[in-house]
């Protein structure tokens, strides 16, 4: 039985493992990570929490990658949650200016 401490695994993750982080996290990486967070959000289903985009167990592979990228850039979990909850990108991010 899977607990909340056990990370979810789908077939793709069994092959790939975790996606690697870029060596240097650029503003473009942050922009992409924010977009990934907006697309790969939590959605409740009768079978449990799933990713809204790819219907894999939440948090999905891309969601975890995006959080790691934003963490590497210095954004705290509270800030990332607030941005994801707003459902929009902050000013300056679409142009890559942080």
C-alpha positions in Angstrom: 0.0 0.0 0.0 1.3 3.4 -0.9 1.5 6.1 1.7 1.9 9.9 1.3 5.6 9.4 2.0 6.1 7.1 -0.9 6.6 9.0 -4.2 4.2 8.0 -7.0 5.7 6.1 -9.9 4.3 5.7 -13.4 5.7 3.6 -16.2 7.7 6.5 -17.7 9.4 7.2 -14.3 10.4 3.5 -14.0 12.4 4.0 -17.2 13.7 7.6 -16.9 13.9 8.2 -13.2 13.9 11.9 -12.3 14.5 14.5 -15.0 17.8 16.2 -14.7 18.1 19.8 -13.7 19.8 22.3 -16.0 23.4 23.0 -15.0 22.6 26.7 -14.8 19.0 27.7 -14.2 18.3 30.6 -16.6 15.2 32.9 -16.6 13.9 30.8 -19.5 14.1 27.7 -17.3 12.1 29.5 -14.6 9.5 30.6 -17.2 9.2 27.0 -18.4 9.0 25.6 -14.9 6.2 28.1 -14.0 4.2 27.1 -17.1 4.7 23.4 -16.2 3.4 24.1 -12.7 0.3 25.7 -14.1 -0.4 22.8 -16.5 0.5 19.9 -14.2 -1.7 20.8 -11.1 -3.4 18.6 -8.7 -6.9 17.2 -9.5 -8.9 15.0 -7.2 -10.3 11.8 -8.8 -12.2 8.9 -7.2 -9.0 6.9 -7.5 -7.0 9.5 -5.7 -5.0 12.7 -6.6 -3.9 12.8 -10.2 -2.1 15.3 -12.4 -4.6 17.4 -14.3 -2.6 17.1 -17.6 -1.4 13.6 -17.9 -3.5 11.7 -15.3 -0.5 10.1 -13.6 -0.3 10.0 -9.8 0.3 13.5 -8.4 2.9 15.0 -8.2 3.9 13.9 -11.7 7.4 13.8 -13.1 7.2 17.2 -14.7 5.6 18.9 -11.7 8.5 17.6 -9.5 11.0 18.8 -12.1 9.5 22.3 -12.1 9.6 22.5 -8.3 13.2 21.5 -8.3 14.1 24.1 -10.9 12.3 26.8 -9.0 14.0 25.7 -5.8 17.4 25.8 -7.5 16.6 29.4 -8.5 15.8 30.3 -4.8 12.0 30.4 -4.8 10.5 29.0 -1.6 7.7 26.5 -1.5 5.3 29.2 -0.2 6.1 31.4 -3.2 5.8 28.6 -5.7 2.4 27.5 -4.1 1.2 31.1 -4.3 2.1 31.4 -7.9 0.6 28.1 -8.8 -2.6 29.0 -6.9 -3.0 32.2 -8.7 -3.0 30.4 -12.0 -1.0 33.0 -13.9 2.5 34.1 -14.4 4.0 37.0 -12.4 4.8 40.2 -14.3 8.1 40.0 -16.2 8.3 36.2 -16.4 6.8 35.8 -19.9 9.6 38.0 -21.3 12.2 36.1 -19.2 13.0 39.1 -17.1 13.2 38.2 -13.4 
